[in-house]
């Protein structure tokens, strides 16, 4: 356990950030799975909605520095290519 006051605060911050990061990672993975599930079907409108949600969550992950910019671009383009 940390003894110094700043180390205690850093520990609290790390716990909060870890939880937030795990939530975003799970969201990204779940939406990607949904996208792949709908990819087999013929429903283009539903697929497009899921893709837009995916873009939104990945962009937010970049904003909070969970993903790097190029990684997000690669992930988004991969799903867009699959849709075509």
PEKA-V623126 format. One record per residue. SS is DSSP state (h for helix, s for strand, l for the rest). NEAR is the number of other ideal C-beta (glycine too) atoms within 10 Angstrom. D_CENTER is the distance of its C-alpha to the mean C-alpha in Angstrom with 2 decimals. Layout:
ss: (SS	SS)
near: (NEAR	NEAR)
d_center: (D_CENTER	D_CENTER)
//
This chain:
ss: (l	l	l	l	h	h	h	h	h	h	h	h	h	h	h	h	h	h	h	h	h	h	h	h	h	h	h	h	h	h	h	h	h	h	h	h	h	h	h	l	l	l	l	h	h	h	h	h	h	h	h	h	h	h	h	h	h	h	h	h	h	h	h	l	l	l	l	l	h	h	h	h	h	h	h	h	h	h	h	h	h	h	h	l)
near: (5	11	6	8	8	8	10	12	11	12	11	10	10	10	10	9	13	10	9	12	15	11	11	16	13	10	17	19	10	12	19	17	10	15	18	12	11	18	13	7	9	7	12	10	7	13	19	12	12	21	18	10	14	21	16	12	16	23	13	15	20	15	10	11	10	19	21	11	10	9	13	20	13	11	17	15	10	10	19	12	8	12	13	4)
d_center: (31.22	31.23	34.50	33.96	32.62	29.99	28.74	28.46	26.40	24.11	23.67	22.79	20.20	18.63	18.51	16.78	14.15	13.65	13.22	10.72	8.60	9.16	8.30	4.68	4.80	7.05	5.68	3.63	7.02	9.11	8.65	9.26	12.22	13.44	13.53	15.53	17.71	18.65	19.23	22.52	23.79	25.35	23.56	22.22	21.61	19.27	17.42	17.16	15.88	13.02	12.30	12.52	10.09	7.51	8.72	8.64	5.15	4.46	7.79	7.42	5.35	8.35	10.63	10.36	10.67	7.96	7.81	11.09	12.08	13.58	10.87	8.63	11.96	12.76	9.87	10.65	14.31	14.30	13.34	15.71	18.35	18.12	18.73	21.89)
//
